[in-house]
Amino acid sequence: MEEKQEEKQDTPIIEKPAKPVVKTRLSVFKNSLKIDSVYHFKKYYQQVVDQPDPSMTQVTKDIAKKSEETVTKQRSKKKRWLNALFMLINLGIVVGILLYNFLGQEDPMSISELLTRQINWIWLLIGFLVFLLVNFVDSIRVNIMVYHITKRSRPFTSYKSVAMCRFYDCVTPMSTGGQPFQVFYLKKRGLSAGTATSVPIAKFLYSQFFFIIFSLIVLICQYTYITNFSPAIITVAYVGFALSALLIIAVLFLSISKKVAPSMTIGILKLLNKMRIVKDYRKAFVKVMKTVREYVATMRQFVSNWWIALSMMFFSVLYLIINYSFSFIVYATFMPLDSNWFEIYIQLFTLGLICDLASSIIPLPGGTGMAEISFAVLFSSFFITTDGYNIAVWALLLWRIFTYYGYLLQGLLVMFYDYLFGNKKIAPLLKRFKEEDEEKARIEKEKEPEIKVVKNRRKHNGK
């Protein structure tokens, strides 16, 4: 017995290996600042981006929290004063450009002459109707995706979210405030956090993707015509196009390439770090990967549905065609049309796109300054009357109303409506939706035993 006990004591104790700690995506994000080598970057990339969480739980929480923080900052007193300051700078630049062009003319046309003899009121009315049509098409895109997820059509909510998105895009530098507020607005209007975050992101990606393809086709087809204008404006427009395309190309590349993309990303970030453009390339990489994960996880919900893809393509292209027709509508409002009106339409359509691309790189809200300068340089030759008047100043003002100030007014009207009526109506509506969802869940639960019986019968008959 003693010998057996001694043998037992001499026998080494074999400890069971500890269970591997499964790191959550949140812990990966927290520990990502310790990553240094390209190998670890690739590993992090595959863990976070290559296999995103289908439920989008963490992504939803991150975006929703960030959106609420952004909206809270926008509504703070300091931010409101800053937005008001931007608006005053905006108006000052516009007034300065208008006065410079107006006073620079030898014999400018007065407002009374303009109203009595130069304006085609039918085309002016068409312009305001087209402005409403642009917003209607934009809200259809949102409503299609909302219905795809919730199986419930919310056209009025979709329209108001679009109006508020455009408003905050117009009052924040680089149009950074629109998407977070749209997420916040949809969530407050009864949509789940997942739907409220995925719909604006998917709409943005679809819009950006088709905008790049559409712009590229126009720039290639009209290249000969574009070269006749100011090289400076055209170069700025090309830079704007390149920056717009960079995001989509980066997302596609990072989501498709599993080996090359992480290495290239860290190499570029290290180079930018040496150039002192990026302070911390590790944090920058984490931010890039988070954004890619959000985009990839969102698009996987919508790309698989061909009807969503085709409808978004149709309405996105329709939106672009209508939006860049404003320059021709302004022309038809002030100038008489003749037999070559379609050729003029194509030319003005192209120049309107150039103005938009050129002003997209300006940090001021609405691309203020570059939009007015681009219009004055590109369109001035189109607005010379038969008796020698140059009315490009008035055309510029009307064009900015259609493409910028109209969205500000629309957003203010939606805010005013929600303050008086909308916020009061939403509570009973959400209560009704909740009751409908509960009733639907109850019916589906009652049908579960019947479905199981049918499946078992089919399985038994199959055998």
Legacy VTK file of the C-alpha trace (Angstrom):
# vtk DataFile Version 3.0
C-alpha trace
ASCII
DATASET POLYDATA
POINTS 463 float
0.000 0.000 0.000
2.802 2.389 0.889
4.588 1.540 -2.364
1.400 2.282 -4.313
0.983 5.593 -2.533
4.622 6.480 -3.273
4.063 5.616 -6.952
1.007 7.845 -6.996
2.989 10.661 -5.433
5.846 10.254 -7.931
3.452 10.294 -10.854
3.439 13.838 -12.318
0.102 15.586 -12.295
-1.012 16.338 -15.852
-3.043 19.526 -15.904
-5.818 19.886 -18.429
-5.070 22.504 -21.055
-6.913 25.737 -20.481
-9.770 26.423 -22.833
-8.842 28.921 -25.496
-10.230 32.353 -24.809
-12.548 33.307 -27.634
-12.105 36.986 -28.197
-15.174 38.949 -29.042
-15.079 41.537 -31.772
-15.299 44.223 -29.098
-12.191 42.872 -27.375
-10.429 42.753 -30.735
-11.236 46.432 -31.176
-9.930 47.209 -27.663
-6.702 45.271 -28.159
-6.188 46.478 -31.714
-4.067 49.403 -30.568
-1.382 46.864 -29.555
-1.179 45.492 -33.109
2.026 46.425 -34.873
3.095 43.938 -37.531
1.463 43.473 -40.920
0.743 39.840 -39.983
-1.317 40.887 -36.992
-3.077 43.502 -39.075
-4.096 40.789 -41.555
-5.296 38.586 -38.712
-7.318 41.441 -37.250
-8.701 42.227 -40.690
-9.900 38.639 -41.214
-11.486 38.447 -37.746
-13.376 41.696 -38.002
-14.124 42.245 -41.686
-14.006 38.861 -43.378
-16.578 37.374 -40.993
-18.802 40.229 -39.824
-21.527 39.574 -37.310
-24.715 38.849 -39.345
-26.890 40.348 -36.614
-24.862 43.555 -36.761
-25.328 43.882 -32.993
-22.020 45.563 -32.235
-22.051 47.548 -35.478
-25.552 48.802 -34.705
-24.595 49.856 -31.203
-21.478 51.669 -32.418
-23.274 53.601 -35.183
-26.343 54.397 -33.083
-24.204 55.670 -30.216
-22.038 57.736 -32.541
-25.115 59.176 -34.280
-26.721 60.204 -30.988
-23.478 61.847 -29.876
-23.249 63.728 -33.180
-26.883 64.917 -32.977
-26.399 65.970 -29.358
-23.384 68.051 -30.377
-25.340 69.562 -33.276
-28.116 70.590 -30.902
-25.758 72.121 -28.349
-25.714 75.887 -28.002
-22.090 76.129 -29.114
-22.735 74.087 -32.270
-25.840 76.088 -33.122
-23.859 79.315 -32.912
-21.152 77.744 -35.056
-23.736 76.652 -37.658
-25.220 80.148 -37.608
-21.727 81.570 -38.164
-21.208 79.233 -41.118
-24.549 80.350 -42.551
-23.564 84.022 -42.211
-20.224 83.324 -43.904
-22.127 81.430 -46.578
-24.547 84.288 -47.205
-21.714 86.832 -47.100
-19.752 84.969 -49.782
-22.844 84.613 -51.971
-23.826 88.277 -51.586
-20.231 89.335 -52.265
-20.036 87.283 -55.460
-23.448 88.528 -56.607
-22.544 92.179 -55.952
-19.164 91.754 -57.648
-20.766 90.327 -60.778
-23.703 92.739 -60.684
-21.640 95.900 -60.185
-19.062 94.714 -62.693
-21.610 94.995 -65.510
-21.777 98.283 -67.369
-25.550 98.343 -67.641
-27.009 95.656 -65.338
-30.638 94.598 -65.749
-32.813 95.748 -62.857
-35.143 93.460 -60.928
-38.242 95.152 -62.363
-37.028 94.590 -65.925
-36.109 91.013 -65.078
-39.572 90.238 -63.687
-41.544 91.916 -66.463
-39.694 90.947 -69.632
-37.183 88.165 -68.983
-38.679 85.470 -66.754
-40.665 82.576 -68.190
-43.014 81.895 -65.289
-44.055 78.469 -66.566
-40.483 77.195 -66.441
-40.025 78.781 -63.026
-43.034 76.797 -61.768
-41.601 73.646 -63.424
-38.384 74.261 -61.497
-40.144 74.229 -58.118
-42.112 71.115 -59.110
-38.868 69.399 -60.131
-37.407 70.340 -56.735
-40.290 68.473 -55.095
-39.771 65.569 -57.513
-36.099 65.282 -56.549
-37.027 64.939 -52.882
-39.797 62.486 -53.749
-37.404 60.214 -55.672
-34.872 60.424 -52.851
-37.511 59.447 -50.270
-38.602 56.494 -52.461
-35.092 55.070 -52.173
-35.273 55.210 -48.383
-38.802 53.794 -48.274
-37.853 50.823 -50.491
-35.146 49.729 -48.055
-37.313 50.407 -44.995
-40.055 48.216 -46.482
-37.525 45.516 -47.397
-36.523 45.121 -43.737
-39.702 45.973 -41.812
-42.351 44.897 -44.395
-44.091 48.180 -43.607
-44.220 51.217 -45.917
-43.291 54.541 -44.252
-43.336 57.109 -47.109
-43.909 60.233 -44.992
-41.267 59.253 -42.451
-38.873 58.486 -45.313
-39.502 61.907 -46.842
-38.976 63.750 -43.560
-35.770 61.815 -42.856
-34.463 62.782 -46.305
-35.434 66.431 -45.774
-33.677 66.539 -42.394
-30.643 64.726 -43.800
-30.293 67.305 -46.568
-30.799 70.156 -44.093
-27.983 68.998 -41.804
-25.783 68.291 -44.824
-26.295 71.920 -45.835
-25.381 73.405 -42.434
-22.379 71.237 -41.510
-18.881 71.355 -43.052
-18.183 68.621 -45.631
-21.829 67.490 -45.278
-20.957 65.409 -42.204
-24.146 65.958 -40.178
-26.816 64.563 -42.484
-26.334 60.807 -42.173
-26.005 60.701 -38.342
-29.168 62.777 -37.975
-31.030 60.512 -40.410
-30.052 57.489 -38.301
-31.204 59.309 -35.172
-34.470 60.475 -36.800
-35.433 57.028 -38.128
-34.719 55.462 -34.732
-36.922 58.048 -32.990
-39.680 57.282 -35.522
-39.990 53.677 -34.376
-37.488 51.856 -36.574
-35.182 49.393 -34.885
-31.585 50.380 -34.322
-30.443 47.907 -37.008
-32.832 49.311 -39.615
-32.148 52.935 -38.668
-28.406 52.431 -39.133
-28.376 50.146 -42.165
-30.794 52.113 -44.364
-28.815 55.414 -44.505
-25.520 53.548 -44.971
-26.910 51.380 -47.787
-28.523 54.382 -49.465
-25.247 56.312 -49.276
-23.232 53.448 -50.744
-25.698 52.826 -53.560
-25.868 56.558 -54.321
-22.097 56.941 -54.278
-21.541 53.873 -56.448
-23.992 54.914 -59.178
-22.859 58.542 -58.940
-19.287 57.508 -59.734
-20.332 55.372 -62.712
-22.724 58.066 -63.954
-20.123 60.847 -63.584
-17.454 58.779 -65.316
-19.728 58.160 -68.321
-20.594 61.873 -68.586
-16.969 62.994 -68.221
-15.787 60.549 -70.907
-18.594 61.319 -73.376
-18.251 65.093 -72.900
-14.477 65.252 -72.580
-13.984 67.287 -75.773
-16.611 69.803 -74.721
-15.259 70.114 -71.155
-11.739 71.016 -72.322
-13.064 74.313 -73.747
-13.594 75.734 -70.247
-11.355 76.951 -67.424
-8.572 74.398 -66.759
-8.540 75.338 -63.069
-12.240 74.552 -62.534
-12.014 71.339 -64.572
-8.943 70.182 -62.598
-10.724 70.822 -59.281
-13.710 68.855 -60.616
-11.452 65.905 -61.492
-10.002 66.010 -57.973
-13.536 65.996 -56.556
-14.403 62.984 -58.707
-11.269 61.134 -57.570
-12.064 61.770 -53.894
-15.670 60.636 -54.379
-14.512 57.443 -56.082
-11.821 56.750 -53.489
-14.254 55.675 -50.749
-16.150 53.135 -52.857
-12.961 51.761 -54.414
-11.385 51.408 -50.949
-14.447 49.634 -49.520
-14.635 47.227 -52.477
-10.906 46.546 -52.372
-10.758 46.034 -48.603
-13.822 43.788 -48.608
-12.632 41.617 -51.524
-8.874 41.352 -51.042
-7.972 39.276 -47.972
-4.170 39.449 -48.252
-3.016 42.481 -50.191
-5.466 45.064 -48.809
-4.308 45.060 -45.149
-0.646 45.326 -46.160
-1.332 48.205 -48.532
-3.522 49.969 -45.977
-0.933 49.882 -43.222
1.778 50.931 -45.709
-0.247 53.950 -46.839
-1.076 54.904 -43.245
2.576 54.645 -42.219
3.521 56.906 -45.131
0.857 59.420 -44.118
2.146 59.172 -40.557
5.655 60.104 -41.716
4.175 63.001 -43.684
2.424 64.065 -40.430
-0.992 63.816 -42.068
-2.015 60.893 -39.844
-0.970 61.135 -36.177
-1.404 57.479 -35.142
-1.549 54.939 -37.965
-2.758 52.176 -35.596
-5.836 54.130 -34.558
-6.381 55.185 -38.179
-6.295 51.548 -39.311
-8.813 50.532 -36.645
-11.105 53.359 -37.748
-10.804 52.332 -41.408
-11.553 48.689 -40.594
-14.557 49.640 -38.472
-15.978 51.682 -41.333
-15.374 48.888 -43.831
-17.009 46.370 -41.498
-20.073 48.605 -41.167
-20.359 49.027 -44.939
-19.736 45.373 -45.801
-22.167 44.063 -43.170
-24.818 46.519 -44.350
-24.473 45.829 -48.062
-24.726 42.062 -47.527
-28.301 42.657 -46.393
-29.284 44.399 -49.621
-27.005 43.198 -52.448
-28.364 39.643 -52.277
-31.826 40.931 -53.253
-31.778 41.648 -57.000
-35.050 43.628 -56.845
-33.523 46.044 -54.314
-30.379 46.426 -56.431
-32.302 47.123 -59.652
-34.748 49.526 -58.025
-31.922 51.422 -56.319
-30.054 51.637 -59.623
-33.143 52.976 -61.420
-34.055 55.582 -58.800
-30.425 56.625 -58.215
-29.883 57.311 -61.931
-33.282 59.040 -62.137
-32.325 61.213 -59.157
-29.052 62.257 -60.823
-30.744 63.076 -64.140
-33.387 65.229 -62.432
-30.921 66.902 -60.078
-28.531 68.017 -62.825
-31.413 69.281 -64.960
-31.772 72.355 -62.737
-29.180 74.265 -64.767
-31.263 73.812 -67.923
-34.454 74.772 -66.070
-32.746 77.988 -64.937
-31.678 78.628 -68.534
-35.210 78.053 -69.841
-36.566 80.387 -67.143
-34.465 83.327 -68.343
-33.622 82.586 -71.987
-35.830 81.678 -74.990
-35.530 78.130 -76.330
-34.969 77.311 -79.994
-34.585 74.174 -82.098
-31.201 73.186 -80.604
-32.575 73.060 -77.032
-31.536 69.419 -76.496
-27.903 70.183 -77.320
-28.015 73.052 -74.825
-29.584 70.700 -72.266
-26.684 68.226 -72.583
-24.131 71.030 -72.282
-25.766 72.576 -69.205
-26.298 69.135 -67.682
-22.560 68.427 -68.002
-21.568 71.809 -66.547
-23.948 71.301 -63.626
-22.161 68.029 -62.828
-18.782 69.796 -63.089
-19.965 72.458 -60.603
-21.072 69.774 -58.163
-17.787 67.872 -58.403
-15.712 71.040 -58.013
-17.633 72.275 -54.960
-17.527 68.857 -53.236
-13.940 69.398 -52.031
-14.740 72.702 -50.280
-15.194 72.232 -46.500
-17.739 75.040 -46.154
-21.409 73.930 -46.012
-22.880 73.564 -49.487
-19.495 74.052 -51.143
-20.018 77.795 -50.744
-17.657 79.892 -52.790
-16.553 77.234 -55.261
-20.149 76.538 -56.364
-20.755 80.223 -57.127
-17.360 80.734 -58.777
-17.785 77.597 -60.893
-21.232 78.689 -62.030
-20.030 82.215 -62.859
-17.086 80.877 -64.900
-18.886 78.023 -66.694
-22.358 79.466 -67.299
-21.794 83.182 -67.904
-21.764 82.825 -71.706
-25.203 81.159 -71.696
-27.013 84.048 -70.005
-26.421 86.966 -72.371
-29.660 88.371 -73.760
-30.174 89.496 -77.361
-29.874 93.145 -76.314
-26.538 92.617 -74.555
-27.533 92.132 -70.902
-25.640 89.532 -68.867
-28.109 88.050 -66.373
-25.821 85.292 -65.051
-26.068 86.859 -61.571
-29.826 86.248 -61.383
-29.403 82.789 -62.903
-26.820 81.966 -60.225
-29.207 83.062 -57.466
-32.072 80.931 -58.804
-29.746 77.943 -59.327
-28.564 78.136 -55.699
-32.171 78.291 -54.504
-32.912 75.037 -56.328
-29.700 73.272 -55.290
-29.019 74.649 -51.789
-31.292 77.200 -50.144
-34.440 75.235 -51.016
-33.184 72.346 -48.871
-32.576 74.698 -45.948
-36.124 76.040 -46.167
-37.564 72.535 -46.556
-35.690 71.290 -43.472
-36.928 74.220 -41.387
-40.517 73.547 -42.481
-40.228 69.860 -41.523
-38.817 70.853 -38.112
-41.690 73.267 -37.614
-44.241 70.615 -38.627
-42.772 68.018 -36.260
-42.749 70.540 -33.422
-46.448 71.341 -33.911
-47.922 68.024 -35.113
-45.459 65.256 -36.003
-44.059 64.565 -32.534
-47.597 64.288 -31.137
-48.802 61.893 -33.844
-45.886 59.487 -33.608
-46.750 58.008 -30.163
-50.167 56.466 -31.116
-48.724 55.338 -34.459
-45.877 53.475 -32.775
-48.355 51.949 -30.321
-50.430 50.639 -33.242
-47.325 49.204 -34.922
-46.361 47.456 -31.684
-49.829 45.900 -31.338
-49.724 44.725 -34.966
-46.294 43.154 -34.468
-47.423 41.393 -31.297
-50.537 40.060 -33.050
-48.446 38.854 -35.965
-46.007 37.115 -33.615
-48.902 35.441 -31.785
-50.397 34.099 -35.031
-47.023 32.778 -36.180
-46.525 31.069 -32.812
-49.924 29.381 -33.104
-49.048 28.114 -36.582
-45.740 26.554 -35.472
-47.255 23.175 -34.364
-49.158 22.900 -37.657
-45.995 23.611 -39.633
-44.090 20.954 -37.667
-46.845 18.368 -38.330
-46.749 19.126 -42.059
-42.944 18.802 -42.114
-43.073 15.484 -40.258
-45.684 14.145 -42.667
-43.579 15.154 -45.655
-40.542 13.570 -44.048
-42.471 10.342 -43.309
-43.926 10.185 -46.869
-40.483 10.755 -48.272
-39.194 7.756 -46.425
LINES 1 464
463 0 1 2 3 4 5 6 7 8 9 10 11 12 13 14 15 16 17 18 19 20 21 22 23 24 25 26 27 28 29 30 31 32 33 34 35 36 37 38 39 40 41 42 43 44 45 46 47 48 49 50 51 52 53 54 55 56 57 58 59 60 61 62 63 64 65 66 67 68 69 70 71 72 73 74 75 76 77 78 79 80 81 82 83 84 85 86 87 88 89 90 91 92 93 94 95 96 97 98 99 100 101 102 103 104 105 106 107 108 109 110 111 112 113 114 115 116 117 118 119 120 121 122 123 124 125 126 127 128 129 130 131 132 133 134 135 136 137 138 139 140 141 142 143 144 145 146 147 148 149 150 151 152 153 154 155 156 157 158 159 160 161 162 163 164 165 166 167 168 169 170 171 172 173 174 175 176 177 178 179 180 181 182 183 184 185 186 187 188 189 190 191 192 193 194 195 196 197 198 199 200 201 202 203 204 205 206 207 208 209 210 211 212 213 214 215 216 217 218 219 220 221 222 223 224 225 226 227 228 229 230 231 232 233 234 235 236 237 238 239 240 241 242 243 244 245 246 247 248 249 250 251 252 253 254 255 256 257 258 259 260 261 262 263 264 265 266 267 268 269 270 271 272 273 274 275 276 277 278 279 280 281 282 283 284 285 286 287 288 289 290 291 292 293 294 295 296 297 298 299 300 301 302 303 304 305 306 307 308 309 310 311 312 313 314 315 316 317 318 319 320 321 322 323 324 325 326 327 328 329 330 331 332 333 334 335 336 337 338 339 340 341 342 343 344 345 346 347 348 349 350 351 352 353 354 355 356 357 358 359 360 361 362 363 364 365 366 367 368 369 370 371 372 373 374 375 376 377 378 379 380 381 382 383 384 385 386 387 388 389 390 391 392 393 394 395 396 397 398 399 400 401 402 403 404 405 406 407 408 409 410 411 412 413 414 415 416 417 418 419 420 421 422 423 424 425 426 427 428 429 430 431 432 433 434 435 436 437 438 439 440 441 442 443 444 445 446 447 448 449 450 451 452 453 454 455 456 457 458 459 460 461 462
